[in-house]
Amino acid sequence: MPKFRLDYIWLDGYQPTANIRTKSQMLEADSFDGSIDAVPVWGFDGSSTQQAEGHDSDCILKPARVYRNPLQENGYFVLCEVLTRDGARHETNYRALIDEAAGAEFWFGFEQEYVLMSSNGRPIGFPDGGYPEPQGPYYCAVGSHNVAGRELIDEHFETCVAADVGVTGINAEVMLGQWEFQCFGKGATRAADNLVMARFLLYLLSERHGVVANIDPKPIAGDWNGSGLHSNFSFDYLRDVGGQKYIEALCAGFAPFHKDHLAVYGAGNERRLTGAHETASIDRFSYGASNRGASIRIPIYTTSHDWKGYLEDRRPASDADPYQVVHRIMETVKIAHPHALEAIA
């Protein structure tokens, strides 16, 4: 009977930033095409992941989405939600908070910035005991004097595409050793699932290259860019109707919830959101067309398409939980959208 390798993947309970965990099993079956209904529910020791106590340690892995594993013959990745042993939502399972039906009209896209670090705790490409030339030539650069780590980056990109995790692009970022990938998904949870899987594959492949993929929002202090998780979002009205007055009113509707967003937008964000290095100040909400120093940027795509399209929330830190970001944006839109319609009526 054929055997199929299933790699289960989930977020643990570590705070303030969850880690990605994985374990594998072989499924014996006449055939398997990646159908989620054919994937067995599994379990794990929650006392080793900050998700249970030793005297009551069992947690359940509930399959949520299946991806093909291009690294293994007959292999599949199984992204999971965590449940308690009685089948209830675990408190660390933020995916389950998202209303999938209500979010069917949403599209999300994430821009994941990160830094490849060497074993000495410094970005690759940085000279030992010193610093490279100041920022300027490294963004979207080419050449060994301006980029570092491209072999891993290309391998990660190709693997993500083969696994269909929604990664749509990559580029070198502003600091030497810093990179970005973009991923997309239609619906409330698809993009967040894709981001977790893309992070997982980045960590997995980095093992082969002997480097650390670091998603701390400010891994190097000083006059260097931090790392964000710029979160792009749209929904039916924003894409199909829009309008300048409506979009400006919608953005203004985010202001009362600024602290609520920051509370779930990642750990260490105060070191990044300083008002410098293409960020807004953490203390003040703002928005603006093509303004990378604003909390929410109205992209040129939107303004050049009769003010219809999408918005970019630039506040989330690179280590943010994408499920919490999605949930918070949807909750705010639920309130801000009708108020924006009233404002332009």
VENWO-V547613 format. One line per field, one symbol per residue. ss: DSSP state (h for helix, s for strand, l for the rest). A space follows every 50 residues. Layout:
ss: ???
//
This chain:
ss: llsssssssssllllllllssssssssslllllllhhhlllsssshhhll llsllslsssssssssssllllllssssssssssllllslllllhhhlll llllllssssssssssslllllsllllllllllllllllllllllllllh hhhhhhhhhhhhhlllsssssslllllssssssssslllhhhhhhhhhhh hhhhhhhhhllssslllllllllllllssssssslhhhhhlllhhhhhhh hhllhhhhhhhhllllllhhhllsllllllslllllsssllllllssslh hhhlllllllssslllsllllhhhhhhhhhhhhhhhhhhhhhhhl
//
